């Protein structure tokens, strides 16, 4: 509930970046204390990787705080975060059930149902919005479920499967942060530099951009589902990880020129300047 409280306060009175991130860090420490850290990683290329307590704890905090923020960053246009949240939750549920984590799988299915119910009212043109309280909470819960799949049960899931499930949002957020850092921009300031925001600025509708991210997320899901299988440690495993990145390669070019032809910027009802939310 700490992460939801941080988001709610930020929605109501816009707290600064430092107290906001501090609250997220505290929430991550609570999860680390209660649920443990990432313990094993069956990498499809390099084999079994076993981080120690310190490295596992650091990776856990990075995943919890990082992905909750990434999910929040991507909640900037109608339908995007809600729809992708459904896909992430369903893919995570499949991985959990496939590796024997049935309780976590049930929780992921409940999250998928919640996101789907929200999406019914948030798909363009949106009638309601997720806000920080919703986006931070969903990102945090999905990341927490992912951590638990790697350190519990008889058959821990490989951490790389989690990264593949969340790949579309992680890629957009990390790519944008690295590009802004290279330009010397302040990373904690609001901006409109995310790839999805650039598509909207180029004239694409919220509906089209959201559907594009649905497709990218759905394309990454099969690779995540295959990763826990024993066959992924055989000869054909080597194309699994790099092959999953190909849908994102065209977006590399958006750093220098538009991915799509320039159009008149799209304005939609109830947008309320949400496209500038990408922190």
C-alpha positions, -999 to +999 in steps of 0.1 A: +000+000+000+030+023+004+035+026-034-002+034-039-001+060-011+029+077-028+010+078-061-022+091-045-003+120-028+015+128-060-019+129-079-034+152-053-006+177-046+023+169-069+052+161-045+088+165-056+109+139-073+131+131-043+102+123-018+084+104-045+114+082-053+122+078-016+087+064-010+092+040-039+125+029-024+109+022+010+082+002-007+108-018-025+127-025+008+094-037+023+089-061-005+126-072-003+122-079+034+089-098+030+093-116-002+130-120-007+152-112-036+159-126-071+178-158-064+184-176-097+184-169-134+185-196-160+198-175-189+189-190-223+224-182-237+249-183-208+233-210-187+225-208-150+234-176-132+231-173-094+234-138-080+244-136-044+224-119-017+238-084-023+235-085-061+201-102-059+188-076-035+201-048-058+185-063-088+152-067-069+152-030-059+161-019-094+132-040-109+106-029-083+114+008-084+124+009-120+095-009-136+069+008-114+083+041-127+085+028-163+048+018-161+041+053-148+061+069-176+042+050-202+008+060-189+007+091-211-020+084-237-054+069-237-055+031-236-017+024-236-009+014-200-042-004-194-041-025-226-004-034-222-011-042-186-036-068-197-010-084-220+017-083-194-005-098-167-017-127-190+019-135-201+031-134-165+002-157-155+011-182-182+048-182-170+037-186-134+013-214-141+038-231-164+065-231-137+042-243-109+034-209-093-004-213-094-011-188-067+010-161-084-007-171-117-041-165-101-030-131-089-017-122-123-051-132-138-068-110-113-045-081-123-054-088-160-091-087-152-086-054-133-067-038-162-093-050-187-121-035-167-102-002-165-094-004-203-131-006-211-134+031-199-098+042-208-096+031-245-096+061-268-114+084-262-109+078-225-135+086-199-113+078-168-076+079-162-052+057-142-032+084-125+000+078-106-018+059-079-029+033-105+002+031-128+027+030-099+007+003-082+002-019-112+039-017-122+050-025-087+027-055-083+037-070-116+073-065-107+068-081-073+050-111-089+080-114-112+105-115-084+085-141-065+085-164-096+123-164-095+128-173-058+098-195-048+083-228-057+098-260-069+107-246-103+118-209-102+112-191-134+142-175-152+145-138-147+151-133-184+115-143-190+103-114-169+124-090-189+109-103-221+074-100-208+080-063-198+102-057-228+081-031-248+079-007-218+114-013-206+128-007-241+109+026-246+118+039-211+155+029-211+160+041-247+144+075-239+164+079-206+197+071-224+190+095-252+181+123-228+212+116-207+233+118-238+218+152-245+225+164-210+188+168-201+176+164-165+161+130-163+136+138-136+119+167-155+087+162-175+092+158-212+076+144-244+105+123-256+092+088-252+088+069-284+050+067-280+049+104-275+069+111-306+045+090-326+016+111-312+035+143-320+040+130-355+003+128-359-006+093-350-038+088-330-038+074-294-057+044-307-031+036-334-002+040-310-018+020-283-026-008-307+010-008-320+023-013-284-003-041-279+012-058-309+048-054-298+040-067-263+021-097-278+051-105-300+075-106-271+052-128-250+059-161-268+097-157-263+090-152-226+068-183-225+094-204-242+123-193-220+115-216-190+113-247-212+142-271-211+145-268-249+157-232-246+190-245-232+196-265-264+210-255-298+183-231-309+183-211-277+208-185-292+183-168-314+156-166-288+169-134-270+182-114-299+153-125-321+128-110-297+143-076-301+136-072-338+102-056-335+118-027-317+147-020-341+128+005-364+123+028-334+160+033-332+156+058-361+132+080-342+161+096-325+171+114-357+140+115-379+103+106-376+094+069-379+062+079-397+054+108-420+048+141-402+012+149-397-008+175-378-004+168-341-033+147-328-056+162-302-082+141-285-109+149-259-101+145-223-064+143-231-056+171-205-020+173-216-013+137-205+012+133-232+037+154-212+036+130-183+067+110-192+088+123-163 
